[in-house]
Amino acid sequence: MGQKISITNSNNTQDSRFLSFLKRFSPQKPSLDKNMSPRTGMFAKLTAPSANKPNDFTRLISNSISFASTRTKEYLLFKDPEGKFQPSLQTLTQVFLMNYITQSVNLDLTDTFNCTAMTPEQRILLGADWVWAILKKPTKNPKIQIAVQVLHLPEREEAEERATAGKPISESIQMAQMESRNKNMYERIVDFCTSIGKDCYALFLFFGKRDDKVNIYGVLSNNFEAAVGKCDKIDRALIENFFKGSRYFHTPFGMMQTIFTKKTEEALTLMIKFS
Amino acid sequence: MTALLSSPQSCLHPLRRQFERIMAATQDVKGKGEGGDQNFDYMFKLLIIGNSSVGKTSFLFRYADDAFTSAFVSTVGIDFKVKTVYKNDKRIKLQIWDTAGQERYRTITTAYYRGAMGFILMYDITNEESFGAVQDWSTQIKTYSWDNAQVVLAGNKCDMEEERVVSVDSGRLLAEQLGFEFFETSAKDNINVKQTFERLVDLICDKMSESLDTDPAVTTGAPTAKLTDSAPPLQQPGCNC
């Protein structure tokens, strides 16, 4: 499950102390996860194990997530040699979602682990790009949720901001922005998850990070609200700080397994490498 | 509307203060972009509430987009759509909030009750439990909203007559007891959808004019035309199917 990687050392012990109160790692040791290479293409369906056991089910979900991550990774560093064609950041999010949804439909997962893409207004109001949910039977009410917010490399976000500056915004988007003006996007997703409870996780999904621009990483927690009061606000710097000094990056399988086996009210924070 | 908002805050009727707050918010929105119709006389914030799977989202989609799909997708948290209606030459912008019915979202949905001027409280005529929950939803409105909010009770899915478990009379009686207007509706067959919204808008306009008439502080800045000058006739509350 856990993938040991070279540690990004932080010399800033203050950071470590600061983050220690937020981190509540799962007591279980990351298990070995040798079969985590995602099955891709048409073989994904052919080689998928039948989901009779919870572990099989967990693996199907994580395989779908890994598959989407691997496919999205292929486009992270795309650059038009002529510099004319510039896909929007939203396109990368859509690539991920298209691949994930296709895979989960093929594997017949949607009745038990569904994925709801947010509307443009919801993305602003709730701060989430999509929400994964493990559904209870027979009500299909969510049992556990993971609200996902995609973060792109700062330079790409800045470039997009420049490109879209001055362009018309729809009325409903303006209204959503008005409604949410008092909080930043990081705070909004944390607020959303906190309002639901410990069974709702916020996952900040980094499409590339500063020291590794070609891979997808994540910080998942149901305890980000602990930061409120300890610091001024929840922002990108705070979330990126979680990567500093991290010994382990969980795999998607490890992430799902840890979530499934965690006690209900327990706080949990994980760092994940998705690709 | 400009005249309406000219008096000092201290003299304002609560209803008018409510409008002013909302209008102040919409003034901020104005002029920031060119994507939508920025010109309107009033803006009403409406909420659709009720148990999960009674058809709130379908109802809103039918009204705002004239679309319907039978696929059920549970709403996550909250969402909204905007629709402009016309009443006596006044443009009224409706900001219609679609709320998730599941209990786990209650904290986030009730946060949006504040400032709402009207509610559509919906149940499913084929689901007794959703009807039984109407009283609780009504209490939620009283708890989290303001006293003058108008409410219409809607018994949705009236196209499914064979599966009906809540009679029209039961719905009407409960609405009377709670002091709400009542319609049976079908988002699928487009029955009483527009009428429900129109009635809610009428009720809000009535309340607004009533407040203007009874509050001397308000009449000094009364608009030249009342929104209720030629109110449309009441719609048939029962389902036509």
Interface residues (C-beta under 8 A of the other chain):
Chain A: T116 M118 T119 E121 Q122 L125 L126 A128 V131 K140 N141 P142 P168 I169 S170 E171 S172 I173 Q174 M175 A176 M178 F192 S195 I196 G197 C200
Chain B: A25 D28 V29 K32 G33 E34 G35 G36 D37 Q38 S52 V73 S74 V76 G77 I78 D79 F80 K81 V82 Q95 Q102 R104 Y105 T107 I108 A111
